[in-house]
Amino acid sequence: MNTPENLLYTKSHEWVLMEGDTAKVGLTDHAQEALGDLVFVNLPEVGDTLTCGEALGDVESVKAVSDVYSPVSGTVKAVNEALMDAPEGINADPYGAWLVEVEGITDKEDLLDAAAYAALCAEEG
């Protein structure tokens, strides 16, 4: 499992890249592996308000549909439109295939560093 040190993580398997007062959010390597081949992505629109801990969208794999939870509160600044036509990009490069970029961050879930996230994944098996 790949767990880059420069990212923060959630217990629900999203990653966060903080860049000043914005954050890019995506699904972790662990999440995409557990989900299997992704076939559809449902993301919010630019300007939508996200609330920490609430669903920001969902992903559909050949196995199931799973919610994606927002690790921060704020406003959607950008959406990775390329994933709408090619959701398999998340499987190919989970840390390059960001889902949304959020600005005006006012709240953060209890984000984990890479070591804590790796330990969580090891506990889950």
C-alpha positions in Angstrom: 0.0 0.0 0.0 1.3 3.4 -1.0 1.0 6.1 1.7 2.8 9.4 0.7 4.2 11.2 3.7 3.2 14.7 2.4 -0.5 14.0 2.6 -3.1 13.8 5.5 -5.7 11.1 5.7 -9.1 10.3 7.1 -10.4 7.2 8.8 -12.8 6.9 5.9 -9.9 6.6 3.4 -9.7 10.0 1.8 -6.4 11.9 1.4 -5.9 15.6 1.7 -3.1 17.7 0.2 -3.0 21.1 2.0 -1.8 23.9 -0.3 -1.9 27.2 1.5 -5.6 27.9 2.2 -6.9 25.3 -0.2 -7.0 21.5 -0.1 -7.1 18.8 -2.8 -9.1 15.7 -1.8 -8.9 12.2 -3.3 -9.3 8.5 -2.5 -6.4 6.6 -1.0 -4.6 3.6 -2.5 -6.2 1.5 0.2 -9.7 2.7 -0.8 -9.3 2.2 -4.5 -7.9 -1.3 -3.9 -10.8 -2.2 -1.6 -13.4 -0.8 -4.1 -12.0 -2.5 -7.2 -12.4 -1.2 -10.7 -14.2 2.2 -10.6 -16.8 2.8 -13.3 -18.5 6.0 -12.3 -17.8 9.1 -10.2 -20.4 11.5 -8.9 -18.8 14.8 -7.7 -20.2 18.2 -6.5 -20.2 21.3 -8.6 -17.9 24.3 -8.3 -19.3 26.6 -5.7 -21.0 23.9 -3.7 -20.4 24.0 0.1 -18.9 21.0 1.7 -19.3 20.0 5.4 -16.6 18.0 7.2 -17.6 14.4 7.7 -20.6 14.6 5.2 -20.7 13.0 1.8 -19.3 15.1 -1.0 -20.2 12.6 -3.7 -19.8 8.9 -4.5 -17.9 6.4 -6.5 -19.3 3.3 -8.2 -17.2 0.2 -8.7 -18.1 -3.2 -10.2 -18.7 -4.2 -6.5 -20.8 -1.4 -5.0 -21.5 2.3 -4.7 -19.6 4.1 -1.9 -19.9 7.6 -0.5 -16.8 9.8 -0.5 -16.7 12.0 2.7 -15.4 15.5 2.9 -12.4 15.7 5.2 -12.8 19.5 5.5 -15.5 22.2 5.4 -15.3 24.8 2.7 -16.3 25.7 -0.9 -15.6 23.6 -4.0 -13.0 25.6 -6.0 -12.4 23.0 -8.7 -13.6 19.5 -9.7 -11.5 17.0 -11.6 -13.7 16.8 -14.7 -11.3 14.2 -16.3 -12.6 11.6 -13.8 -16.2 12.0 -15.0 -15.2 10.4 -18.3 -12.4 8.2 -16.9 -13.0 7.2 -13.3 -10.5 4.4 -13.7 -7.8 7.1 -13.3 -8.4 6.7 -9.6 -7.4 3.1 -9.8 -4.3 3.9 -12.0 -3.0 6.8 -9.9 -5.0 7.4 -6.7 -2.7 10.2 -5.5 -2.7 12.0 -8.8 -6.4 11.7 -9.4 -7.8 14.3 -7.0 -11.5 14.6 -6.8 -12.1 18.2 -5.7 -10.2 21.2 -4.6 -11.7 23.1 -1.6 -11.1 26.7 -0.5 -12.2 28.7 2.5 -11.5 25.8 4.8 -13.2 26.4 8.1 -13.2 23.0 9.7 -11.1 19.9 9.5 -11.9 16.4 10.7 -9.3 14.7 12.8 -6.8 14.2 10.0 -4.1 11.5 10.3 -0.5 11.7 9.3 0.9 8.9 7.1 2.1 6.8 10.0 -1.2 6.9 11.8 -3.1 6.1 8.6 -0.8 3.1 7.8 -1.4 1.9 11.4 -5.2 2.3 10.9 -5.1 0.3 7.7 -3.0 -2.5 9.3 -5.6 -2.7 12.1 -8.4 -3.1 9.5 -6.5 -5.9 7.8 
